[in-house]
Amino acid sequence: MDNQMAQKTWELSNSVENISNADEIYRYDKKQQQDILSAKPWEKDPHYFKHIKVSALALLKMVIHARSGGNLEVMGLMLGKVDGNTMIAMDSFALPVEGTETRVNAQAQAYEYMAAYTDTTKQVGRLENVIGWYHSHPGYGCWLSGIDVSTQMLNQQFQEPFVAIVVDPVRTISAGKVNIGAFRTYPKGYKPPDEGPSEYQSIPLNKIEDFGVHCKQYYSLDISYFKSSFDRRLLESLWNKYWVNTLSSSSLLTNADYTTGQIFDLSDKLEQAESQLGRSSFMMGLDGPEKKTEDKLAKATKDSCKTTIEAIHGLMSQVIKDKLFNQVTKSMAIENVPVPENPAVETTQ
C-alpha cells in the first residue's frame, strides 16, 4: 500500500466528502456571520446546533497533535463559521498548554498565542473566527468530564457560537479510524428532553462516575468531513508525516499499556456485576437489580469484543507489514540487491 492509497483509505474510513472548489463552504460572508451573531438563535433553542462539518485538514491536524501528546492531554482551537444550524470548522491549531493525564491548563501564554495566531490569519485573508476548542482523551473515549463541561459552559457564555471536540488518539490507533466527538452544553437549569439511550461507548470504571454525573448537561453533534483541491498540498504534506508515523509504529506496542488497562478494567467490571448478581439473589421478587446486572454484563461483552477486534486489527497490520517489508528485504538479500541499513518498520516477532 503506497502513500496515496493509504490516504484514500483513511478518507474512506472517515467518510470524507470531496467538494468542488467553487462550493459556498469556502466563502466567508462577513455580513451573514454578523447577522447570525446579532440574531443569536441558540439562545432561544439550546439544541439549535445539530451538525458540524470539519475539513479534512483540520481533522488531520487535530489527530496528529493528539497523537504527539501520548498519554498526556493536549488542547487547541478551531477556526470556522456558522451556516444555519450547522457549524463549520475550516482549520485548527495547537495551543502551548500544560497537560496532564486528566486535564489541560491554559495559561496566559496560550491566550497570547491564540490572539497572535488569529490576528495573523486575518492578515493573510482568512477571516474565520475561533469557533471552538478541541482536546484529547487518551484511551478513555470521547465525552465531556466535569471540568470540560464547566469550560464549555464558560466559552458558550462569552464566545458564542462555540463547540467542544474531543479526540481519543489511543483508540484512533487501535481502531484505524478517528475516534472523535463534538459537543455543546445546555444552559444552567435547563432540563433536556428524554432522548432515550445514546450510542454505547466503552468508558473505564474509574471514569464512569464523572461521565454519569455530567452526561445530561451536554449533547453531541453529528460530524461530517469535507475536503477539496484547495487543501490538497497542505493535506498531502501533513499526510506524509502522519503516514510515516503510522507505518513505522506498531499498535500492539504503542498501545500495550492501553490494552492491558482495558483487560484489567473489564475484569473489574465483571467482578462488580458478579457481586451485584450475588446480592440480587437474596432479594426475591425484585427485578431491578437483576436487570441492572444484565445491562452491565451486556456492556462488558461489548467491551471484550471491542478489545479483541482491536488486538486482531493490530496483529493483521503487523502480518501485512512483515510480508511487505521483511519478506521483500530477505528476497533482495538472496538476489544480492543492496538493502537499506535502517529499516523504518517496527515489528513484533
Disulfide bonds with the S-S distance in Angstrom:
none
